[in-house]
């Protein structure tokens, strides 16, 4: 179990609704490089890792990704609260609204629902950890793209925090390369 403090990892306080902005930020919940996929991937990969230190890093980062789902969902909720029908239509949020109202449904910005097909868990230490390094860079890139499109400082601030955490996660996964990995036959591999 975790100690869960009933507050966001970083505050989200958006004053102005903007459903058009929510339409692409949703990708960081359920898109191919989003937080849903990262949390699930890391928490499943940890079972086949041969070292407690690497399992611990995957657990730490996987649970933090759950906190990121909360943050991104709070951003989307605050961007879509109290909308008028005119705001929904004018922003292009109407197609999402018809199916989900203002609920936070895990999907990509293009409307493709979250699918576990974006996850990779091979049971191979090298393959999984290199996948994780790449995943963190892809998530950082997505946050970079969001920052290029978002001009509201109330939105940009938590997005910048999330982007920084992707860099930290990349560095933490990089630390695992200094851990002696074992191959499936139990022999110690050289340091990567």
HELIX and SHEET records of a PDB file:
HELIX    1   1 UNK A   19  UNK A   25  1                                   7    
HELIX    2   2 UNK A   27  UNK A   30  1                                   4    
HELIX    3   3 UNK A   35  UNK A   45  1                                  11    
HELIX    4   4 UNK A   46  UNK A   48  5                                   3    
HELIX    5   5 UNK A   52  UNK A   79  1                                  28    
HELIX    6   6 UNK A   85  UNK A   91  1                                   7    
HELIX    7   7 UNK A   94  UNK A  100  1                                   7    
HELIX    8   8 UNK A  116  UNK A  118  5                                   3    
HELIX    9   9 UNK A  125  UNK A  149  1                                  25    
HELIX   10  10 UNK A  153  UNK A  175  1                                  23    
HELIX   11  11 UNK A  176  UNK A  178  5                                   3    
END                                                                             
